[in-house]
Structures are given as C-alpha cells and as structure tokens.
Amino acid sequence: MFAYIKGTVEVKNNDSIIVEAGGIGYRIFTALSTINNLGQTGTTVKIFTHYYVREDIAALYGFGTMEELSMFEMLLAVSGVGPKAAISLISTLSPSRFALAVVSQDTKSLTKAQGIGMKMAQRIILELKDKISKEQLTASIPTAGSENSFAPGDSVLSEAVSALMVLGYGSVEASGIITGIYEDGMSVEDLIKKALKSLSR
C-alpha cells in the first residue's frame, strides 16, 4: 500500500514514531535502532514501510533501509514469528549480522533479541535456509576462468551469497556483486556489509 513515507518526524516514542507527510501524521512502529538513528524531532526522513493487516490489527511498520524491510518481511514468512518478534530482531541485529547468523546457524546471536527463544531461533534458521537451495546457489556461481570467479567450495564467498539471498536478493544479483567486490582476506561479515552498501546506491 505504501512503499515509503517521506516527511518530518514529529514524535518519537520507545516503539514508534509519528511522521507528518502532506498534512497527515502517520504512526509508524519501528525498531529502537531505527528510532535512535533518526536524529531529533523536526528532521526530514524517508521511511520504507510495510502495512501489516490481520483480523484484529492494522499497523504501519517502518525501516531506515530496504535491507531492514526485507529482513522484516522474511521473518514474517517464518511460522510463529509476528511483527513484534521481527522488530525485536531488527533492534538487536543489523541485516548483515542477521543474514550471517542464519547461514552459519548461529542461534546464540538470534536469542539475544528480546522474545526470541531457542526454539524460535532454530525455526527461523531452518525455514530461511530452506529457501536457498544448493542447486540455486551453485548455479549462480561463475564458472572457473571467468572474471572474478570463485570455486563452489569457497566458503567465504558462498556464505556471503547465501546471506544476501536470505535478505531477498536473487542468486545471480548476489553472486555478481560478491564476486565484484571480494578482496583477499575479507571476512564473510565484511563482505556482506560492503555488498549491502553497493546494492543500496
């Protein structure tokens, strides 16, 4: 319904903000990390939004980046994960660290978020990793001899590609950006962060 809202921050609460745009004040629920990054009231902001509708609720959720929005929507697709749990994870983990936690099966990082227990963390990892088939990942990897190629067994690059796919990027797009920016000695997390910066330009 709304792709994004651009306007002035009028009110900042612990779990939401009110943004005035076109004479209308929109109450947008968001992560604490996003609220802290917005600056003072009166600041002009652009918030990417998700309109969440169920039988008993209709609410607008907002995010500072497209990656956070993708993370939120991915989490909503996991059985048993609602908007509050998704927002809690976004408040605790950046999209790059979240994606890395999923591909490395790091339940400990996920359970740092309020309301996320071990069983839910395991479910998130299981369901999101299942969306990335080995065949899809292998097919996206350039063949040997091509520019910026890497072997399917190269764990750093393949994990980075998998992490971008967790955040909703296509396999071809993810592998293309990863092979283009990789430098010797880069960690998976550094590679993901650099890729997200390039993709957001």
N, C-alpha and C positions, 0 to 999 in steps of 0.2 A: 504493500500500500504506500509506504513512504520509503524511498531509497536512502535519503538523508535529510536532515534539517539543519539549515544554516541560520543562525540568529545570535541573540545576546543572552548570556547566562544571567538570569535574574535572581535565582535562588539556588543554593547548594545545601543539600541535606546529606545524611550519612549514607543513604542508599539511592538517592535520586537527585535530579536537577530539574529546574524549570527553565526552558529556553523560549524566549519570545521571538517569533518569526512572523512577519506580516500581520502584526497586531494580535496574534494568538499565542497564548502561553501553553507550551507542551510540557507535561510532566513526563520525564524520561528516567526510567530506572536504569542504573548503570553500576559498574564496578567501582569500588573505592579508589583503585589505582587510577581510573579514568577521571574521577572527580578531582583527585589531587593534582592531576596534570593539566586541568583546565585553566588554572590561574584564578584570579579574583573575579567576583561578580562584575558584570559590565563588559566582560570580554566577549568578542565575537568568536563563535566556534562553529565547526562543521561536524555534526554527529551522525554517523551511519546508524541506521535504525532497523529494528525487527519488530513488527507488530504481532504480538502474541495474543491469540484468541482461543479461549476454551469456553465451555458452557457457563462456568462461574467466574470468568475473568477475561478482561480485555486490557492489555497494558502495552506500553511502548518501551522497548529496551534500546539503549544506545551505546555506541562504542566509538572510540577515538580513531580506530583504524579498521580497514577492511579485513585484516587478519583476525582481529578480535571478534568481528562479526561472524566470520567463517567458523571460528572456534566455537562460538556460542551455538550456531546452527548445527554444527557437527554434534555437539554434546546433547542437544535436544533430540537428536535422532537415536540416541542411546536409550534403551528401555530403562525406565525408572529414574531418569535424570530430568529434572524440571529446570525452569529458569533460575530459581534461587541457587541451586547447586552449580549450575553453569556459571553464573555471575561470581560465585564464591571461588571457583577455579580460576577465572579470569583475573580476579583480585589478587590471587596468590602466585600465578604463573603467567609469564609472558607467552604469547603464541609459540615462539621458538622453543622455549623450555617445555611447554606442554607437548608439542609435537615430538620432541626428543624423548620425553618420558614415555609416550605411547610406543614409539618404535623400539625403545630399549627396555620396555616392560618394567619401568621404574614406578612401582606402586607407592613407594615411600614419598616421593615428591607429590603425587596426587593427593595423598591423605593429609598433607599439610593444610589443605583447604578445609575451612570450616564446613561440617556437614558431609564430608566425603570419607566414608569408612573403607575398610579394606575390600569388602565385597563389591562395593560400587566402583572402586578404583580398578579392580580386576575386570569388571564388566565393561568399563569404558575402554580399557586396553584391548580386550578380546573383540568387542564389536567394531572398534575403529580400525584395528589391524586387519580384520577380516575384509575390510573394504579395499584393501590393497593386495591384489593377487600377485603372486610371484611372477606369473606369466606377463602381467601388465607391466610390472617393474622391469623385468628383463628385456621386454620388447622395447622399452623406452631408452635403454642404454645404447649409446652409439657403438658401432662395431669397431674392432681394433683397426687402427690405421687412419681412422677419421680424425679430424681436428678436435682437440680437447677430449679424446676418447678415454674411457676407463673400463677396466675389466669388471664383469658382473660380480666378482668376488671381492671387489674393493669395498670394504665395509663402511668407510667414512662417507664416500660419495653415495653409495646405495642407501645408507641410512638417512642421509640428508634429503635425497629424492623422496624416500618414503615419508619423511616428516612433512615435506611440502604437500604431498598428496593427502596426508591426514588433515591439512588445513584447507583442502578443497581444490588445490591446483591439479591440472591434468598431468599425466605422466610425461608426455612429450615436452610440455612447457617447463615442468620441474627439472627434468634431466638437462634440458637445453641451458637453463640459467645456471645450474650447478656446474656443468662442465665448462661454462664460460668464465666463471669466477674463481674456480678452485685454484689454490696455490699450495705447494708442498708444505706439509706440517700443520695445515689448518685442522682444527677440531670440528666435530660434527656441529656443535652449537654455534661456533663462529661462522661456519659455512651457511647455516640456516639463517642466522641474523643478517649476514651480508646479502643473501639471496632475497630475503624479505624486503630489505632496503631497495634493492634493484627493482623488484617487482612492483613496489609502491610508487615509483617515479612516474 
